[in-house]
């Protein structure tokens, strides 16, 4: 009988202890009710607000929270990891009451897009003034909340909007200015931008090296880098790609972008009259001869399908146009027009319009013109008029001398 009573007492004691522990464990219990913002971006520093609620049966005193750091996590807490809730002098949180704590998190640039679990330790005391010597007076529990990392890291990003040249057409043997317009299409400001043009033959820098430094470039802002270059005189007409290196930095890291720009070097034919030879040099009505015109190509591209046309000279020339063909740069070619001055041709000066035209290898047409003044003289008589005038003068003088002498002789008699 005594053994049975003793066993019953032990069982009741154990049940009482379990009940007491259960009640004590439920006296103070915390849950996380809200976490804002819902998602974070890499390479950002963001303040995260965590709302706690006391769902226990009594108030908690000297409440503090602590984010448990994980060195392997791409999410880092800036500042103190352990914080008091700082609501009253006792830092208390009554039952069914909420409190919000804030932590600054930095998200690594290379953080993967996922949800990261963050452990949060809540520390409190059931007593307003716990005895510091009694460790069990302070209680704690670990809660977890999630931080979602999404999207790409914010960064500065440089893009090339357009490339222009001054002049618009770059010829061999000339100088030009390249204007490269850049834009910061990223979300962060650029603290420094270095633009390097790796130009080789047939290009050489003029006045300075092919490198431009730009200090600041805000998101959405544009800037133009200018480079002065010279093109070799023997450069073939072609489309050239020039390597371009962009090095820039934002507040988090440095970037390098290797790209290229394309510019066209295009030779142009330029044909001009170098010399005009008229044979005979003096034309009269009914005269036949030659009008020889020498053209020279002073351009940097061959003049193809070169032609000369002299319209409206049908009463002087036997033809109106001559085909020459190709004239290489620096070379000259001669075209000959037959001369046959009509007997009814007008005596005097005639203005002949000499039109020259050619094409380049791409089929583009070029041309210019010049007015050449040609004189037609009247046919001279067999005895030149000057001789006739001289003869008349001599005869008159002879008569005058004869009369003068005759009169004088008579006076002397």
Residue, then its C-alpha position, 0 to 999 in steps of 0.5 A: x500500500x505504501x509503495x502504491x501511494x509513493x508511486x502515485x506521489x512521484x507520478x503526480x510530481x512529474x506531471x506537475x513539473x511538466x505542467x509548470x515547464x509548459x506554462x513557463x515556456x508559454x509565458x514568453x514566446x515571440x514570433x516575426x509578423x512582418x519583414x520589409x522590404x520584401x526583396x533586395x538588390x545586389x550591391x545595395x545597402x538596405x535597411x530591413x525592418x523586422x516586426x516582433x510580437x509577444x504572443x506569450x502570457x506575460x510581459x518580457x523585460x530587457x528585450x534585445x535582438x541579435x542577428x546571428x552572423x554567417x561569414x559564408x552568407x552574401x548578406x552582411x549586417x552593417x553595424x551592431x548585430x545585437x540591439x536592445x528594443x529601446x521602448x522604455x527604461x526597462x526595454x519591455x514588451x507587453x503581451x500581444x504587443x509588437x515592436x520593430x527592429x531595424x538592421x542595415x544589410x549589404x548584399x554582395x554584388x555576386x549574390x544569387x537570386x534566391x531567399x536567404x534564411x536569417x537567424x534572429x535571436x531574441x533575448x529577454x527576462x521575465x523579471x523587471x530587475x533580474x539578478x545578474x548572478x542568475x544566468x537562468x533569469x535571461x531567456x532566449x529563442x531563435x527565430x528565422x526570417x527570409x530575405x529575398x535577393x532578386x534581379x541584377x546588381x546595380x552598377x554603372x554601364x557605358x554604351x556607345x550611342x554614335x560615332x561621327x567624323x569631322x569631316x564626314x568623309x575621311x580621305x587618305x592624306x587628311x586629318x579628321x576628328x572622331x567624335x564618340x558619344x557615350x551614355x551611362x545606361x546603368x543605375x549608378x554614377x560613374x566616378x571615372x571613365x577612361x576611353x582608349x582608342x587603339x588606332x594603328x596604320x593607317x591612322x596616327x594621333x595628332x597633337x596628343x595620344x588617343x586617350x580621354x579621361x572623364x571624371x563623372x557621369x551620372x545615370x542617363x548622362x551623355x558625354x563625347x570623347x574626341x580624338x584627332x587622327x591623321x590618315x596615311x596618304x596611301x591608305x586604301x579606301x576601306x571600312x576600318x574597325x578600331x579597337x576601343x577600351x572603356x575603363x570606368x568605376x562606380x562606387x562598388x567596383x571597376x569595369x572594363x569593356x572591350x569594343x570597337x568602332x568603325x570608320x570609313x576612309x574613302x578616296x575621292x577622284x578630282x579631275x582638273x584641266x592641267x593644260x589647253x593647247x590650240x593648234x594653230x594658236x590663231x584661228x580664222x574662219x575656215x581654219x582646221x586644227x586641234x584643241x588638246x585638253x590635258x586632264x590631271x587627277x589630283x584626288x586620292x582615288x582613280x577617276x573612272x569613265x572620265x569624259x570631256x564634253x564641250x556643248x554648243x561649239x558645232x561651228x568651231x569643233x568637229x565633235x562635242x565630247x571625248x571619252x578618256x577612261x581611267x586616270x590614276x591619282x596623280x596622273x594625267x591624260x589628254x583628249x583631242x578635239x578636231x577644229x574646223x572653223x566654219x566660214x560663217x563663224x562669228x568673228x570675235x571671242x567665243x566662250x567654250x564651256x568645258x565640262x569634265x566628269x568621272x566616277x569612282x569605283x563605287x559608282x559615285x559621280x564627280x565633275x566640274x567645268x571651266x570656261x575657255x575663251x577662244x578668239x576667231x579672227x577675220x581672214x587677212x588679204x594677200x597684201x597686208x593692209x599695213x603694207x598698203x597703208x605704208x605704200x600710200x604714206x610713201x607715195x604721199x610723202x614723195x608727192x609732197x617732197x616733189x612739189x616742195x623741190x619743184x617750187x623751190x627751184x622755180x623761186x631760185x630761177 
